[in-house]
Amino acid sequence: MTFFQFPLEAARWMLLANIVLSAWLYGGTRPWTRELISWLLIANTVVFLLGLLLRFRLPRIPAIPTAALGFLLLQGWLMAWNAKKQFVEFAGVFVHRDQPLPGWPGFFDQQMVLPSMLLVTGVLGAFAIACDMAANRIWRDRLWITIAGTGTSIVILGLAQRLTDAPSIFWDLENNLGNTFFAVFRYHANAGAFINLVLPLTVGLAIRSFMRENANASRVLWTLAALTTAAAAFVNVSRAANIISAGLLLCFAIWIFTLRRESTNRPKLKSLLLPIAAGLAAVVLLTLSFGLEKTIKRWNEGALKQVAPESGRVSAYRIILEESLPATGPLGFGPGTFEKVFDTHRAQSKVPLEGRYDFAHSDALQTPMEWGWAGAVAWFALFGGAVFLSAFHAIFNHSPETRILAASCMLSLIGFMVHGCIDFPFQIAGLQLFALCTAAVAWSNLARKKVSSRSQ
């Protein structure tokens, strides 16, 4: 390896390390871990850009995500710099401030926006690195394995805590987190969204191992990882995550059956049917052995609880739809401003609602509120485009391994996006990083075609 190659290689290894760290640093759910992850990813991006400069080339990113990434960074930093309002804490109101460019678009409160923009810059930089490195098949596999392997390690921690009936995370036992925490996540829905992100990728690696010759060790490793992750999806007490996980596994089974019917190599694919059946039985047994008491209790509580039409999230959604979104405009109030902006609209609204809402509990509503309709479209282009591209390759690509990877990415991102409609996984630093790296792998199917004959 020459001096000019070293920064680019270092940036790739740094990203793999940051993926592991982001998960184990409480998934980025604590303020200090969120800040640390932001700076680590920004440093990672700087090393990557230096590597590109020394190699005299551009990053290998398709046109659509390049445009979306550029728009989000330009929108975010220009409007943060040109913020048009400032929040007065003791009065609980926004007041106008002197803009560097008066009359031009600007976010609300620069100080609120800056931490979120640092994280956005870091995770979008990670997306660029992941997309570039995934254009190389070896690095693509390393990225895939790192995401799935890290996810499995977090799952194992959660199951160990459940088996030992730990009152909290093993190294934080002085703080009782209640009955709904899982692994490094205090909020069960965040844990569920994380499991749903890594489950399809882990199952995909298990399926791929059965389609390779002389891969006995990989078959054992990834089959156990997939079974354990699937079991954890139902041991975790998030009801939404339970339903999404069941849907993802069902979609995988249907896709494999369709692939078998279309394939000319039926004997090899036929050998998958017995492991799938055995796997489903193993998931049931593992789930029962790890304990379903808390999950069943949550479902029973949900069935017995009388939910008034004007309470909780329904009321919050009404305020956002009736007050916040109509005032948003095409460019939004700014990432990180949701709580204060929502509180001002709640005070103006006649909808009764108590308690603190630091998140909308719906990324589908919070994203357009913070980024505006234009920013929301850019974010959807990154994720939705990756889903559509993955669906195309899962159906029409001639390479079985590419089809498996595409199906894994597609289901992983669909699970993430569906969960984002009813909760806030997109606001969690670790989940953002995992989702964007998965989207980058999906987009790399297009990037690889362009560089297949060039030096990696």
C-alpha positions as CSV (number, residue, x, y, z in Angstrom):
1,M,0.0,0.0,0.0
2,T,1.4,3.4,-1.0
3,F,1.2,6.6,0.9
4,F,-1.5,7.9,-1.4
5,Q,-3.7,4.8,-0.8
6,F,-3.4,4.9,3.0
7,P,-6.0,7.6,3.9
8,L,-8.7,6.0,1.8
9,E,-8.1,2.6,3.3
10,A,-7.9,4.1,6.8
11,A,-11.3,5.9,6.2
12,R,-12.9,2.6,5.3
13,W,-11.6,0.8,8.4
14,M,-12.6,3.8,10.5
15,L,-16.2,3.6,9.2
16,L,-16.4,-0.1,10.2
17,A,-15.1,0.8,13.7
18,N,-17.5,3.7,14.0
19,I,-20.4,1.4,13.1
20,V,-19.5,-0.9,16.0
21,L,-18.9,2.0,18.4
22,S,-22.1,3.8,17.5
23,A,-24.1,0.7,18.5
24,W,-22.3,0.1,21.8
25,L,-22.3,3.7,22.8
26,Y,-26.0,3.3,23.7
27,G,-26.9,3.5,20.1
28,G,-26.3,7.3,20.3
29,T,-29.3,7.7,22.6
30,R,-27.4,9.7,25.3
31,P,-26.5,13.3,24.6
32,W,-22.7,12.7,25.1
33,T,-22.7,9.7,22.9
34,R,-24.6,11.5,20.2
35,E,-22.0,14.3,20.2
36,L,-19.1,11.8,20.2
37,I,-20.5,9.9,17.3
38,S,-21.0,13.1,15.4
39,W,-17.3,14.1,15.8
40,L,-16.0,10.6,15.1
41,L,-18.0,10.5,11.8
42,I,-16.9,14.0,10.8
43,A,-13.2,13.0,11.4
44,N,-13.9,9.9,9.4
45,T,-15.3,12.0,6.5
46,V,-12.2,14.3,6.6
47,V,-9.9,11.4,6.2
48,F,-12.0,10.0,3.4
49,L,-11.9,13.4,1.5
50,L,-8.1,13.5,2.0
51,G,-7.9,10.0,0.5
52,L,-10.0,11.1,-2.5
53,L,-7.8,14.2,-3.0
54,L,-4.6,12.1,-2.9
55,R,-6.1,9.7,-5.4
56,F,-7.4,12.5,-7.7
57,R,-10.9,11.1,-8.0
58,L,-14.5,11.7,-6.9
59,P,-16.5,9.4,-4.6
60,R,-18.4,6.6,-6.3
61,I,-21.9,7.7,-5.5
62,P,-24.8,7.6,-8.0
63,A,-26.3,10.9,-9.2
64,I,-29.6,10.8,-7.2
65,P,-28.0,10.3,-3.7
66,T,-25.3,12.8,-4.6
67,A,-27.9,15.4,-5.4
68,A,-29.9,14.6,-2.3
69,L,-26.8,14.6,-0.1
70,G,-25.6,17.9,-1.5
71,F,-29.0,19.6,-1.1
72,L,-29.4,18.5,2.5
73,L,-25.9,19.8,3.5
74,L,-26.3,23.0,1.6
75,Q,-29.8,23.6,2.9
76,G,-28.8,22.7,6.5
77,W,-25.7,24.8,6.9
78,L,-26.8,27.9,5.0
79,M,-30.1,28.0,6.8
80,A,-28.4,27.4,10.2
81,W,-26.0,30.2,9.5
82,N,-28.9,32.5,8.4
83,A,-31.2,31.5,11.3
84,K,-34.0,34.0,11.4
85,K,-35.3,33.4,15.0
86,Q,-33.9,32.8,18.5
87,F,-35.6,31.0,21.3
88,V,-36.0,32.9,24.6
89,E,-36.0,30.3,27.3
90,F,-37.5,32.2,30.2
91,A,-40.4,33.4,28.0
92,G,-40.8,30.2,26.0
93,V,-41.1,32.0,22.7
94,F,-39.2,32.6,19.5
95,V,-38.1,36.1,18.7
96,H,-36.6,37.5,15.5
97,R,-32.9,37.9,15.2
98,D,-30.6,39.9,12.8
99,Q,-30.0,37.7,9.8
100,P,-26.7,37.8,7.9
101,L,-28.9,37.7,4.8
102,P,-32.1,39.5,5.8
103,G,-35.2,38.2,4.1
104,W,-33.5,35.0,2.9
105,P,-34.6,31.6,4.3
106,G,-33.3,30.5,7.7
107,F,-34.0,28.0,10.4
108,F,-35.2,28.7,13.9
109,D,-32.5,29.1,16.6
110,Q,-29.0,28.5,15.4
111,Q,-27.9,26.9,18.7
112,M,-30.6,24.3,18.6
113,V,-29.8,23.4,15.0
114,L,-26.0,23.1,15.2
115,P,-25.8,19.8,17.2
116,S,-28.2,18.2,14.8
117,M,-26.3,19.5,11.7
118,L,-23.1,18.1,13.1
119,L,-24.7,14.7,13.3
120,V,-26.3,15.0,9.9
121,T,-22.9,16.0,8.4
122,G,-21.3,13.0,10.0
123,V,-23.9,10.4,9.0
124,L,-24.1,11.8,5.4
125,G,-20.4,11.6,5.2
126,A,-20.6,8.0,6.4
127,F,-23.2,7.4,3.7
128,A,-20.7,8.7,1.1
129,I,-17.9,6.5,2.4
130,A,-20.1,3.4,2.6
131,C,-21.4,4.0,-0.9
132,D,-17.9,4.4,-2.3
133,M,-16.4,1.4,-0.5
134,A,-19.4,-0.8,-1.3
135,A,-18.6,-0.4,-5.0
136,N,-15.8,-2.8,-4.2
137,R,-17.2,-6.3,-3.6
138,I,-14.7,-7.1,-0.8
139,W,-15.5,-3.9,1.1
140,R,-19.2,-4.3,0.4
141,D,-19.1,-7.7,2.2
142,R,-17.1,-6.3,5.1
143,L,-19.6,-3.6,5.5
144,W,-22.5,-6.1,5.4
145,I,-20.8,-8.4,7.8
146,T,-20.0,-5.5,10.2
147,I,-23.5,-4.3,10.4
148,A,-25.0,-7.7,10.8
149,G,-22.3,-8.9,13.3
150,T,-22.6,-5.7,15.4
151,G,-26.4,-6.1,15.5
152,T,-26.0,-9.7,16.6
153,S,-23.7,-8.7,19.5
154,I,-26.2,-6.1,20.7
155,V,-29.0,-8.7,20.5
156,I,-27.0,-11.2,22.5
157,L,-26.5,-8.5,25.2
158,G,-30.2,-7.9,25.4
159,L,-31.1,-11.6,25.6
160,A,-28.4,-12.1,28.3
161,Q,-30.0,-9.3,30.3
162,R,-33.4,-10.8,29.8
163,L,-32.2,-14.3,30.9
164,T,-30.6,-12.9,34.1
165,D,-33.6,-10.6,34.8
166,A,-31.3,-7.6,35.0
167,P,-33.0,-4.4,36.2
168,S,-30.9,-2.4,33.8
169,I,-27.9,-2.5,31.4
170,F,-25.2,-4.6,33.0
171,W,-22.8,-1.7,33.6
172,D,-25.5,0.6,34.7
173,L,-27.2,-1.4,37.4
174,E,-27.6,1.5,39.8
175,N,-30.3,2.9,37.6
176,N,-33.4,0.8,37.3
177,L,-34.7,1.2,33.7
178,G,-37.9,-0.7,34.2
179,N,-39.3,-3.5,32.3
180,T,-39.1,-2.3,28.7
181,F,-35.3,-1.6,28.1
182,F,-33.4,-3.9,25.9
183,A,-29.6,-4.2,25.4
184,V,-28.2,-0.7,25.2
185,F,-31.5,1.0,24.6
186,R,-33.7,2.5,27.3
187,Y,-36.7,2.7,25.0
188,H,-38.0,-0.6,23.7
189,A,-39.1,0.9,20.4
190,N,-35.6,2.0,19.6
191,A,-34.3,-1.5,20.3
192,G,-37.1,-2.9,18.1
193,A,-36.2,-0.6,15.2
194,F,-32.5,-1.6,15.6
195,I,-33.4,-5.3,15.5
196,N,-35.6,-4.8,12.5
197,L,-32.7,-3.0,10.7
198,V,-30.2,-5.8,11.2
199,L,-32.6,-8.9,11.1
200,P,-32.9,-9.0,7.2
201,L,-29.2,-8.4,6.8
202,T,-28.4,-11.3,9.2
203,V,-30.9,-13.6,7.5
204,G,-29.5,-12.7,4.2
205,L,-26.0,-13.8,5.2
206,A,-27.4,-17.0,6.5
207,I,-29.1,-17.7,3.2
208,R,-26.0,-16.8,1.3
209,S,-23.9,-19.2,3.3
210,F,-26.2,-22.1,2.2
211,M,-25.7,-21.2,-1.4
212,R,-21.9,-21.3,-1.2
213,E,-19.8,-24.4,-1.4
214,N,-17.5,-25.3,1.6
215,A,-19.0,-22.7,3.8
216,N,-19.9,-24.8,6.8
217,A,-18.5,-22.4,9.4
218,S,-20.4,-19.5,7.9
219,R,-23.6,-21.6,7.8
220,V,-23.3,-22.3,11.5
221,L,-22.3,-18.8,12.5
222,W,-24.9,-16.9,10.5
223,T,-27.7,-19.3,11.0
224,L,-27.3,-19.0,14.8
225,A,-27.0,-15.2,14.4
226,A,-30.2,-15.1,12.3
227,L,-32.2,-17.3,14.7
228,T,-31.0,-15.4,17.8
229,T,-31.9,-12.0,16.2
230,A,-35.3,-13.3,15.1
231,A,-36.0,-14.6,18.6
232,A,-34.9,-11.2,20.1
233,A,-37.4,-9.5,17.8
234,F,-40.2,-11.1,19.7
235,V,-38.6,-11.1,23.1
236,N,-38.3,-7.3,22.9
237,V,-41.6,-5.8,24.2
238,S,-42.2,-3.3,21.3
239,R,-45.5,-4.3,19.8
240,A,-44.9,-2.4,16.6
241,A,-41.5,-4.1,16.2
242,N,-43.0,-7.5,16.8
243,I,-45.4,-7.0,14.0
244,I,-42.8,-5.5,11.6
245,S,-40.4,-8.4,12.4
246,A,-43.1,-11.0,11.6
247,G,-43.8,-9.2,8.3
248,L,-40.1,-9.0,7.4
249,L,-39.7,-12.8,8.0
250,L,-42.8,-13.6,6.0
251,C,-41.7,-11.4,3.1
252,F,-38.3,-13.2,3.1
253,A,-40.0,-16.6,3.0
254,I,-42.2,-15.5,0.1
255,W,-39.3,-14.1,-1.8
256,I,-37.2,-17.2,-1.3
257,F,-40.1,-19.4,-2.5
258,T,-40.4,-17.2,-5.6
259,L,-36.7,-17.3,-6.2
260,R,-36.7,-21.1,-6.0
261,R,-39.6,-21.3,-8.6
262,E,-37.8,-19.1,-11.0
263,S,-34.3,-20.6,-10.6
264,T,-32.8,-23.0,-13.1
265,N,-30.6,-24.3,-10.2
266,R,-33.4,-25.8,-8.2
267,P,-31.5,-28.5,-6.4
268,K,-29.3,-26.0,-4.6
269,L,-32.2,-23.7,-3.8
270,K,-34.4,-26.6,-2.8
271,S,-31.9,-27.4,-0.1
272,L,-32.9,-24.1,1.5
273,L,-36.4,-25.2,2.3
274,L,-35.5,-27.6,5.1
275,P,-33.2,-25.1,6.9
276,I,-36.0,-22.5,6.6
277,A,-38.6,-24.8,8.2
278,A,-36.1,-25.8,10.9
279,G,-35.2,-22.2,11.4
280,L,-38.8,-21.1,12.0
281,A,-39.2,-23.9,14.6
282,A,-35.9,-22.9,16.2
283,V,-37.1,-19.2,16.4
284,V,-40.2,-20.3,18.2
285,L,-38.3,-22.4,20.7
286,L,-35.6,-19.8,21.3
287,T,-38.3,-17.1,21.8
288,L,-40.0,-19.3,24.4
289,S,-36.8,-20.1,26.1
290,F,-35.7,-16.5,26.4
291,G,-39.0,-15.5,27.9
292,L,-42.2,-14.0,26.5
293,E,-43.7,-12.9,29.8
294,K,-42.9,-9.2,29.4
295,T,-43.9,-9.2,25.7
296,I,-47.2,-11.0,26.4
297,K,-47.9,-8.6,29.3
298,R,-47.4,-5.6,26.9
299,W,-49.8,-7.0,24.4
300,N,-52.4,-7.7,27.1
301,E,-52.0,-4.2,28.4
302,G,-52.5,-2.8,24.9
303,A,-55.6,-4.9,24.4
304,L,-57.2,-3.9,27.7
305,K,-56.2,-0.2,27.6
306,Q,-58.9,2.2,26.5
307,V,-57.4,4.7,24.2
308,A,-59.4,8.0,23.9
309,P,-59.5,9.5,20.5
310,E,-58.0,12.8,21.7
311,S,-55.2,11.5,23.9
312,G,-51.5,10.9,23.5
313,R,-50.0,10.6,20.1
314,V,-53.2,11.1,18.3
315,S,-53.5,14.6,19.8
316,A,-49.9,15.3,19.0
317,Y,-50.4,14.2,15.4
318,R,-53.4,16.5,15.1
319,I,-51.4,19.5,16.4
320,I,-48.6,18.8,13.9
321,L,-51.0,18.3,11.0
322,E,-53.3,21.3,11.8
323,E,-50.8,23.8,13.2
324,S,-47.1,22.9,12.6
325,L,-47.0,21.5,9.0
326,P,-49.1,24.3,7.4
327,A,-46.5,26.8,8.9
328,T,-43.5,24.8,7.9
329,G,-42.9,25.9,4.3
330,P,-40.6,24.2,1.8
331,L,-37.5,24.4,3.9
332,G,-38.6,23.7,7.5
333,F,-37.9,25.0,11.0
334,G,-34.6,23.2,11.3
335,P,-33.4,19.9,12.7
336,G,-33.4,19.8,16.4
337,T,-36.1,22.5,16.8
338,F,-39.1,20.1,17.0
339,E,-39.8,20.3,20.7
340,K,-39.8,24.1,21.1
341,V,-41.7,24.7,17.9
342,F,-44.2,22.0,18.8
343,D,-44.7,23.6,22.2
344,T,-45.5,27.0,20.7
345,H,-48.0,25.4,18.4
346,R,-49.5,23.3,21.2
347,A,-50.1,26.5,23.2
348,Q,-51.9,28.0,20.3
349,S,-54.0,24.9,19.6
350,K,-57.2,24.0,21.2
351,V,-56.3,20.3,21.2
352,P,-55.8,19.1,24.8
353,L,-52.4,17.4,25.4
354,E,-50.2,17.0,28.4
355,G,-46.6,15.9,28.9
356,R,-43.4,16.4,27.2
357,Y,-43.0,15.7,23.4
358,D,-39.3,16.0,22.6
359,F,-40.0,13.8,19.5
360,A,-43.1,13.6,17.3
361,H,-43.2,9.8,17.6
362,S,-43.6,9.8,13.9
363,D,-40.6,10.6,11.7
364,A,-43.0,10.9,8.8
365,L,-44.3,14.0,10.4
366,Q,-41.2,15.3,12.2
367,T,-38.9,15.2,9.2
368,P,-41.0,17.5,6.9
369,M,-41.6,19.8,10.0
370,E,-37.9,20.2,10.6
371,W,-36.6,20.0,7.0
372,G,-39.6,21.2,5.1
373,W,-41.1,19.5,2.1
374,A,-38.0,19.9,0.0
375,G,-35.7,18.4,2.6
376,A,-38.1,15.6,3.3
377,V,-38.1,14.8,-0.4
378,A,-34.3,14.7,-0.3
379,W,-34.3,12.3,2.6
380,F,-36.9,10.1,0.9
381,A,-34.7,10.0,-2.2
382,L,-31.9,8.5,-0.2
383,F,-34.0,5.8,1.5
384,G,-36.9,5.4,-0.9
385,G,-34.5,5.3,-3.9
386,A,-32.5,2.6,-2.2
387,V,-35.6,0.5,-1.6
388,F,-36.7,0.8,-5.3
389,L,-33.3,0.0,-6.6
390,S,-33.0,-3.0,-4.2
391,A,-36.4,-4.3,-5.3
392,F,-35.3,-4.1,-8.9
393,H,-32.1,-6.1,-8.2
394,A,-33.9,-8.6,-6.0
395,I,-36.3,-9.4,-8.8
396,F,-34.3,-9.0,-12.0
397,N,-30.6,-9.4,-11.2
398,H,-29.0,-12.6,-12.5
399,S,-26.5,-13.0,-9.7
400,P,-28.1,-15.0,-6.7
401,E,-25.8,-13.3,-4.2
402,T,-26.7,-9.8,-5.5
403,R,-30.4,-10.7,-5.3
404,I,-30.0,-11.9,-1.7
405,L,-28.1,-8.7,-0.7
406,A,-30.7,-6.5,-2.5
407,A,-33.6,-8.3,-0.8
408,S,-31.9,-7.9,2.6
409,C,-31.3,-4.2,2.1
410,M,-34.8,-3.7,0.8
411,L,-36.5,-5.4,3.8
412,S,-34.2,-3.7,6.3
413,L,-35.0,-0.3,5.0
414,I,-38.7,-1.0,4.6
415,G,-38.8,-2.1,8.2
416,F,-37.0,1.1,9.3
417,M,-39.3,3.4,7.2
418,V,-42.5,1.7,8.4
419,H,-41.3,2.0,12.0
420,G,-40.6,5.6,11.4
421,C,-44.2,6.3,10.6
422,I,-45.2,5.5,14.2
423,D,-42.1,6.3,16.2
424,F,-38.8,8.1,15.9
425,P,-35.9,5.7,14.9
426,F,-34.6,8.4,12.4
427,Q,-33.8,10.7,15.4
428,I,-31.4,8.2,17.0
429,A,-27.8,8.6,15.9
430,G,-26.9,4.9,15.8
431,L,-30.0,4.0,13.9
432,Q,-29.4,6.8,11.4
433,L,-25.9,5.5,10.8
434,F,-27.0,1.8,10.3
435,A,-29.8,2.8,8.0
436,L,-27.7,5.1,5.9
437,C,-25.0,2.5,5.5
438,T,-27.6,-0.1,4.5
439,A,-29.0,2.4,2.0
440,A,-25.4,3.0,0.7
441,V,-25.0,-0.7,0.1
442,A,-28.2,-0.8,-1.9
443,W,-27.1,2.2,-4.0
444,S,-23.7,0.6,-4.6
445,N,-25.4,-1.9,-6.9
446,L,-25.6,0.9,-9.4
447,A,-22.2,2.3,-8.6
448,R,-20.5,-1.1,-9.1
449,K,-21.6,-1.3,-12.7
450,K,-19.8,2.0,-13.4
451,V,-16.5,1.0,-11.8
452,S,-16.4,-2.8,-12.4
453,S,-13.6,-2.4,-14.8
454,R,-11.7,0.3,-12.9
455,S,-9.2,0.1,-10.1
456,Q,-10.7,0.0,-6.7
